[in-house]
Amino acid sequence: MLHNLVVSLFVLSPFPFYWYLWTYPKKWLRMCECVDPSHRMAQVAHLLKGLQILGLLSVATFSVPPIICVALFGFGQFLNYRVIDLLGEDGVYYGARFGKKLPWVEKFPFGYFRDPQYVGSIMSLLGVSCWVPFRFIALWIIGYFFMIVIEREEDPSSREVHIS
């Protein structure tokens, strides 16, 4: 019981952080001072991703996965790789919210999927559902849907002015 609660907290841990940065980017800039805000966000996000993975590993039961799981995970990771490759750290980690001018990207997977990184992440999670109890996968996916909704409701006045 306690273990499931801890795993659930680990799975949900990044989403309040992402919500805060999306909603209050100017406060994050002040907290970061002389450090690049996107890079600092990436560092914290990687730590939180580690907690998520540790949580899932603690409840996983490994076996040979069905081919559909391999395909979902593989294509999901491909989408994530493409997004990171095309947007870079500043694009993935809210650089525009922190006032950075970023180029508009139209190459695949953009233009094919509305939120390609979230789509890729959800596909990857479904790919590991053969090993992890679905309640934890569903909780993580709910976190992604929460962020999709939050990121579609943007208050332009909450953005920082362009810093270059």
Stockholm file with secondary structure:
# STOCKHOLM 1.0

chainA/1-164         MLHNLVVSLFVLSPFPFYWYLWTYPKKWLRMCECVDPSHRMAQVAHLLKGLQILGLLSVATFSVPPIICVALFGFGQFLNYRVIDLLGEDGVYYGARFGKKLPWVEKFPFGYFRDPQYVGSIMSLLGVSCWVPFRFIALWIIGYFFMIVIEREEDPSSREVHIS
#=GR chainA/1-164 SS CHHHHHHHHHHHTHHHHHHHHHHCHHHHHHHHTTSCHHHHHHHHHHHHHHHHHHHHHHHCCCCCCCHHHHHHHHHHHHHHHHHHHHHHHHHHTTTTTTTCCCCCCCSTTBTTBSSHHHHHHHHHHHHTTTTSCHHHHHHHHHHHHHHHHHHHSCCGGGSCCCCC
#=GC SS_cons         CHHHHHHHHHHHTHHHHHHHHHHCHHHHHHHHTTSCHHHHHHHHHHHHHHHHHHHHHHHCCCCCCCHHHHHHHHHHHHHHHHHHHHHHHHHHTTTTTTTCCCCCCCSTTBTTBSSHHHHHHHHHHHHTTTTSCHHHHHHHHHHHHHHHHHHHSCCGGGSCCCCC
//
